[in-house]
Amino acid sequence: MVVNDILKAQSEALSKIENEKTLEGLENLRVEYLGKKGLLNILSKDIPTLTDKEKKEVGVSLNKAKSEITSALGIRKKELTNSSTKDNPIDLTLPGNIPPKGSLHITTTAIREITEIFKKLGFTRVRYPEVELDYYAFEALNMPKNHPARDEWETFFITDNVVLTPHTSSGQVREMEKGKLPIRMINISRCDRRQSDVSHGTTFFQFEGLLIDKGINITHLIGVIDYFVKHFYGPNRKIRLRPTNFRFTEPSFEIDINCALCEGRGCRFCKEGWMELGGSGMVHPNVLKAGKIDPEKFSGFAFGWGVERTYLMKSGVNIDDIRIMYRNDLRFLKQF
Amino acid sequence: MNILVPFSWLKDYLKTDASAKEVTKFVSLCGPSIERIHEVGGEEVFEVEVTPNRPDLLSVIGLAREASAILPRFKKEAEFISLNPEEFSEKGDKDALTLDVTIKNNKLCPRFTAVILDNVVIKESPEIIKKRLELVGTRALNNVIDVTNYSMFDLGQPMHAFDYDKITGHKLILRESKEGETIITLDGVNRKLPEDAIVMEDGSGRLIDLCGIMGGKNSEIDENTKRVLLFVQTYDSFKIRKTCQAISHRTEAAARFEKGIDYLGIISSLQRAVEMLSKNAGARVASNLIDIEESKYQKKLIKADFNKINSVIGVSIEKEEAKAILRSLGFIEKEPDQYEVPSWRYQDVEIEEDLAEEIARIYGYFNLPIILPEGIIPSGQEDKTFYFEDKAKDYLKHQGFSECVTPSATSAEILEKGENTPDKAIKIKNPLSKDFEYLRYSLIPQLLESIRFNKSNFEKIRIFELANVYEKTDKDKLPNEYSRLTGIIFDKKSTMLDLKGTVEGLLSELGIANYDFEQKNNQEADLTISKEVVGFIKSSIDGLMFDLNFKVLLKYVSTSNSYKQIPSVPSVVEDLTFEINKDEKAGPAINFIKTFSNEKISLSAELTDVFEKEDVRAITVKIKYQAKKENLSNDIVAKIRELLIKELDQKFGVTVKTA
């Protein structure tokens, strides 16, 4: 039973050492346990009376106890020595040493927030080529070569058949071609258009929602977009649909959101109390056909909006020139 | 495109009690968006955004027709006052003037309509015409040209007036241009034409009209004009569009022709213009109506299955209400549930879904309920790429890096500064400017540009970008597009080992354990995984950079953590210092220590100090001997140490000095 006594002494010692607040007290503990007349020495006095097997066991425990207590004393001594700050006054009015602080680009933050909301509705994030075939960017979307509707997309061409994708809608038919139904896709990607002014950079990001299932109608489009708007912008925000035209949706809608600043009275940030979010619509039967989906059985809706614009409208960050986002001035980047 | 429509002009065709504000609000909800009301000299002028599918709305009459269908839904009176669709009523004299017309290709001009007027006196237009033209942003010129412009805004039908006496031989040949032909247009510009533009030449073979876009200077109306050839056409819209693109010039007329005009509205437009010319210029019809129809108008019928239409909209709209809406927009029920598309909507309305849109928008989108779709959530996991991208970005952010997003393309100059060759990069066929001309095949040049840009404001810079690059492949094929992760550290203190450590920490974060750095020289090392080069670290005057093929890295990432039992017996830790020649590498020796384990004991080594002497380096590592089961005695440790020292000497020629 000596072994038990040793273990008890060891744990008692370790606990006392850990709680000791002064160097003097620590020295007293050393003497108490490890000193000539210390507890461990007293316990070792019985060893000669034991059997060989017991001797060995007790020996091992005793060595272990000594080494652990010694090590604990050493560690605690260091701690107590270092923390003796009474004599070293410090000026805590000086600035702290902040570790280097990095930042994520505002579009990354925006994309994460947007993705999270659509995930809850069962949408899965995907991404498709940024340099894309004219077929997916236009032709499969009911815009044959030379169609005047193409003018709305100021497109960069590499060859007659290869473009820098001007919108995430290029992902619609690619997603359909996977051959899996129903579809709940959120496609977020870099896009490029041939325009550069205070509200357009050549490079920008879009997110595109696509839902295809049986019996999908306009009220569902309103439902999903309303859900997004209430979760992204706040529960008091409302949307409205206005007619517009896209070749790849029929009917097509412009989605507006009520202005949070003037609450509908009209102000310099909005148009008569409404702000434009972006386009949407019911997927055109020709697009479903291009994606090998039978428009008699399935229907769906899609929307594709600018990430930057959608996010800036939320954060209330007032950026005069959107191109600053891609100029990579650290004075800008580090603010986000 | 946006057009201007004065409210007072709109009232020519719309009898309503709605105010301009009400028209704006209600029409925007159900029809074209009225962007704002301009107040010009006491006049309210609507600015209307017209989508390309609705050329009929590029006219005052079109907007009036649309408003007349919408306003009553908001309990506003609205009556559409239409033009008389009657046939051309004027008849020429016995000794009628003639025009010899040849159309070379009947596809170019589906309907060629003209009339010759004489007795014309050129002067200013009446005040109301001048004022209205001014309100819609067009300068009044004279009483003949003004009528052609006025008609275009009023009815959506572009027209052109020639001086009849300037047309040699009173002969016109309508044909396609040959490449390189030129014409001086009304604006005085000498335009070099592409192949296939639609043009007209006269009896002398000179071009007198760039059809659908702008007339020729040589046949224009001037103050001496007595006889006028008034011209109303339709053209092959694709050809008009192509020509506008080729000559980079689009006129108001071309913007309408390329979208398609109302085929059945031509005669009433001509009639209307003739009436105005006789009133404003004393003109008298001096020819028979020239009306060459190269293709007959085909009525377009669309089936309306009102159940299907309701299933698109999502609510049950009463059949009678739906029918009333279609009627209000000019759709005529020819047979039960068969609707004839109005001629002014010919190009736009094609399928049943189009009818659903017409019914739904007039019924009011605001009347539809908000419903979340039911149905199953598609199975299948998200591409893990996004998870690891986020991990990498977050890791770097917490190491003090700022994420950059640079444009997909850049200039030759920036490429060259970043030691990339423009010839290797994919070139954009129609660049906007030199700044955005070559697709990048590396992220380095633009990040270096960012370093140069930020240098003046920051002493310490850490930036990274995770984005796609594009490598050339065969023409007309998609490029090899894949993601890279590139970062640059620019400061005075950081070393190559800091850089290497950053990358190692990143790899560890991504769950990549087995990799090598193959040093190439004093500035550069390749990162390899399973012998595959996945990137490099490099030191240059512009900073320390890492550049990784993120797509390849993704092959090696892992999320699974395996659990190793925490040892129950204490370890022995000691310092060990060895000396090695300065020109030799110490890494392999340190790695060797780590591998010096057996079934009972494992060793780990951590570099604690490097001390440079004259021609040797003293490397100190902290070695931890960890037994798996039993306690380590000094004897066992001593034995292993002895063996280790011997082997280090034999294998690496390093001398160990024990502490």
Interface residues (C-beta under 8 A of the other chain):
Chain A: V60 K64 S67 P99 P100 K101 G102 S103 L104 H105 T107 T108 R112 T115 L121 G122 T124 R125 V126 R127 P129 E130 V131 E132 L133 N146 P148 A149 D151 E152 F156 F157 I158 T159 D160 N161 V162 L164 K180 L181 P182 I183 R184 R190 D192 R194 Q195 S196 G201 T202 T203 L211 D213 K214 G215 I216 N217 I218 T219 H220 I222 G223 V224 D226 Y227 R240 L241 R242 P243 T244 N245 E250 P251 S252 F253 E254 K271 E272 M282 H284 P285 S299 M325 Y326 R327 N328 D329 L330 R331 L333 K334
Chain B: T24 K25 S28 L29 C30 G31 P32 S33 E35 R36 T51 P52 N53 R54 S237 F238 R241 K242 E258 K259 S311 V312 I313 G314 V315 I351 E353 D354 A356 E357 A360 R361 Y365 F366 L368 P369 I370 I371 L372 P373 G375 I376 I377 P378 G380 Q381 E382 D383 T385 F386 D390 K393 D394 L396 K397 H398 Q399 G400 F401 S402 E403 C404 V405 T406 P407 S408 A409 I426 K427 I428 K429 N430 P431 L432 S433 F436 L439 S450 F453 N454 N457 F458 K460 I461 R462 I463 A467 N468 Y470 K475 D476 K477 L478 P479 E481 P570 N631
